[in-house]
Amino acid sequence: TLVELVISIGIFALMTGVLLSKYGNFNQGVILTNLAYDIALAIRTSQSYGINVKSAPTSSANYSNSFQYGYGMHFSTLNDTEKKKMTFFVDKSPVDKVYNKPDDDDTPSSGESITEYSVKRGLKINKLCVGADISTCIAVTSMDVMFLRPDPNAIITANGNGGTTYSYAYIEILSPDGTSKKIEVRKTGQIEITD
């Protein structure tokens, strides 16, 4: 009958409205999870480059043994621009365990940056934390996670100080709706994604 048809259409319209309203949250959740896995994969790639014999790009005679350098990921929360990028780097100057930004007069081939990744769609790196474990973790403004052969362990440094290393770190990423995920890195090279 006509009444049944109107009720069926009303139920269908209500269900469609509920699904469409939840789609944005679902979509942000998927994008946030993808970014977390991308960061974990980038750290794993630096581990693979660092402990395998990946040759560093060299542009001068100063780097005669191009297999001696470590590879890592650099994260920063100094400002909004820094919160929206991360840098895959080779530590060439001379293995100081931190990422050194290129000077204005450096050519791209002489710097330590290999690839700069952009964080898009309103997501950002919200917080960086280092310490002996999660209970002693302290917030920092920049962090480097690096690997240097032959040791498979992660070298975790903070705030540009390569002299102090840590056993644990996490990178917290945040979506525009306030949902967050953490990428935890341990000195042993273990990488874990948590809510």
Secondary structure by P-SEA (a helix, b strand, c coil): caaaaaaaaaaaaaaaaaaaaaaaaaaaaaaaaaaaaaaaaaaaaaaaaaacccccccccccccccccbbbbbbbbcccaaaaaccccccccccccccccccccccccccccccbbbbbcccccccccccccccccbbbbcbbbbbcccccccccccccccccccccbbbbbbbcccccccccccccccbbbbcc
